[in-house]
Amino acid sequence: MFHDKQNQVEVVVANTANEMFKSDENRLHPASLCGRFAEVLKSITPKMKHVKSSSEFDGDSSMAVYEKEAEYDITPRYSFAEFIEREMD
């Protein structure tokens, strides 16, 4: 699914196990699901930049600025219900 992908892609990991790292400042903590998935993505898609979901965008600046300044990140969702609510508007 991700092989040979490049450029920027928004990634969301929805799983109740994310709760363990909810208060961690590093959303890509190596022991977290998001951190482990980030490592998998790096190994199979080194040209792809995984970034947080645009649902995290606060709207205070243009989307173009958000996309340009986006850092490697993954958005955790703590349940499938939250994923649907936040990502499927």
C-alpha positions as a printed Julia matrix, in Angstrom:
89×3 Matrix{Float64}:
   0.0    0.0    0.0
   2.79   2.49   0.83
   5.64   1.06  -1.25
   7.26   3.67  -3.52
   5.06   6.48  -2.19
   6.65   9.88  -1.9
   5.82  13.43  -0.88
   3.59  14.17   2.1
   0.8   11.96   3.47
  -1.39  12.41   6.54
  -1.27   9.38   8.83
  -3.66   8.51  11.67
  -3.33   5.49  13.97
  -6.59   4.65  15.74
  -6.14   2.21  18.61
  -6.97   2.16  22.32
  -3.31   1.3   23.05
  -2.45   4.92  22.13
  -3.89   5.94  25.51
  -0.64   4.86  27.24
   1.24   7.66  25.45
  -1.48  10.34  25.53
   0.46  12.6   27.9
   3.83  11.99  26.24
   5.12  15.08  24.4
   6.74  12.87  21.78
   3.85  11.43  19.76
   6.4    9.28  17.95
   7.79   7.7   21.13
   9.6    4.53  19.95
   7.48   2.28  22.17
   4.16   3.76  21.03
   2.08   2.44  18.14
   2.58   5.74  16.32
   6.35   5.58  16.81
   6.56   1.97  15.69
   4.42   2.67  12.63
   6.61   5.69  11.79
   9.64   3.38  11.78
   7.85   0.92   9.48
   6.96   3.75   7.11
  10.55   5.03   7.06
  11.84   1.58   6.17
   9.4    0.96   3.3
   8.8    4.52   2.05
  11.92   6.6    2.7
  10.77   9.35   0.29
   7.37   9.77   1.91
   6.89  12.34   4.67
   4.24  11.24   7.16
   2.54  14.19   8.82
  -0.25  14.72  11.32
  -3.85  14.87  10.2
  -5.14  18.13   8.78
  -7.95  17.77  11.35
  -5.3   19.07  13.77
  -5.02  22.27  11.7
  -6.17  25.2   13.82
  -7.18  27.44  10.93
  -5.1   30.42  12.13
  -2.92  30.39   9.03
  -3.29  29.15   5.49
  -3.3   25.44   4.69
  -0.32  26.09   2.38
   1.72  27.24   5.4
   0.59  24.16   7.35
   1.68  21.86   4.53
   5.02  23.61   4.05
   5.9   23.64   7.76
   4.53  20.19   8.62
   7.01  18.06  10.52
   7.2   14.29  10.53
   4.34  13.22  12.76
   1.43  10.82  13.1
  -1.91  11.63  14.68
  -3.07   9.2   17.37
  -6.76   8.55  17.88
  -7.73   6.72  21.04
 -10.73   4.82  19.65
 -12.3    4.04  16.31
 -15.27   6.22  17.32
 -12.91   9.19  17.82
 -11.3    8.45  14.45
 -14.69   8.58  12.73
 -15.73  11.71  14.6
 -12.5   13.66  13.99
 -11.33  12.37  10.62
 -14.51  11.62   8.7
 -16.28  15.0    8.85
